Amino acid sequence: MKSKQFSYIRTALMTVVLALPSMAQEITKETVEETTGAPAEKTTTTTTTGTIDEFGQNRIVVHTETSDKPVAYSFTKSTTYVDEAGAPVSIETVRSGLPVTIYYAKEGDGLVARKVVVKKTKTQTTPGGTVETKTTTTTGTINEFGDNRLVIRTESSAEPVRYRFTKTTTYVDEAGNPVSMKLVKSGLPVTVYYTKDTDGLVATKVMVKKTTTTAPSGRIEKTTKTTTTTSTGTVSDIADNRLVIRTETDSDPVSYSFTKTTTYVDDAGEPVNFDVVKSGLPVTVHYTRDGDSLIASKVVVRKKTTTVVPR
């Protein structure tokens, strides 16, 4: 009996001894997990698609269609630049006005660009070949304006950028309302919409932005905004770059000057020939004030109603 009992105890002890290494490994594994702390933090990469507004000084600012305000990202030596096929591109090709997709991660309160995908610009094929139709933008301050030339200084470039403007170049405020070309002058903050042709950069639209005056303390003292107003009446006279309107609310006629950039449209917004604007025609004048003068930026030619007198 004692022999059988001893044999049973010996078998049990051997089982425990053989199990000890496995138990030791499990204990060691659990200990290591406890001493290493929490799992490493996961980095989430997000994307944004838009147009570059500024690029330089380790910062890339992008305008998107979904946000009224531009978004700023910092870029580092490890930021990569590729085309849509994933092939590397030179950082020298990345510039203001270029359509891009930004892959970024959030670090603290900032956004860090990990990868910048430079997208293709849209083109249109014509009988004479292929021409670029993609309009890009640059934001800065006017350095020179005149002689069909517009020179802009930006924060992202040490050298000013030169554009040509033509008779078809339009001038608007931030709300999209037309402004007089006479209001465009040196020192004014603008966004230039432009295309590229064989002779350089051509401004298609100039958006005049709000200007602010900052006191030495940093407090904004004054904000100047270009406001477009409308007046409805009947043309009394049109000659010598002057449009005279009579309204029902004013006994005296109101005089507006018009320029090469003044546009003429019908009630549906379709362009009409300047020659149709004549005395006796009902119109709505969109205008801005320049000092003591009123500048017509758009003239809407309205339908003339005819009253039938009963017989």
Sequence and secondary structure as in RCSB ss.txt:
>XXXX:A:sequence
MKSKQFSYIRTALMTVVLALPSMAQEITKETVEETTGAPAEKTTTTTTTGTIDEFGQNRIVVHTETSDKPVAYSF
TKSTTYVDEAGAPVSIETVRSGLPVTIYYAKEGDGLVARKVVVKKTKTQTTPGGTVETKTTTTTGTINEFGDNRL
VIRTESSAEPVRYRFTKTTTYVDEAGNPVSMKLVKSGLPVTVYYTKDTDGLVATKVMVKKTTTTAPSGRIEKTTK
TTTTTSTGTVSDIADNRLVIRTETDSDPVSYSFTKTTTYVDDAGEPVNFDVVKSGLPVTVHYTRDGDSLIASKVV
VRKKTTTVVPR
>XXXX:A:secstr
 HHHHHHHHHHHHHHHHHHHHHHHHHHHHHHHHHHT S       EEEEEEEEEEETTEEEEE TT SS EEEEE
EEEEEEEETTS B  GGG  TT EEEEEEEEETTEEEEEEEEE    EEEETTEEEE   EEEEEEEEEEETTEE
EEE TT SS EEEEEEEEEEEEETTS B  GGG  TT EEEEEEEEETTEEEEEEEEE  EEEE TTS EEEEE 
   EEEEEEEEEEETTEEEEE SS SS EEEEEEEEEEEEETTS B  GGG  TT EEEEEEEEETTEEEEEEEE
E          
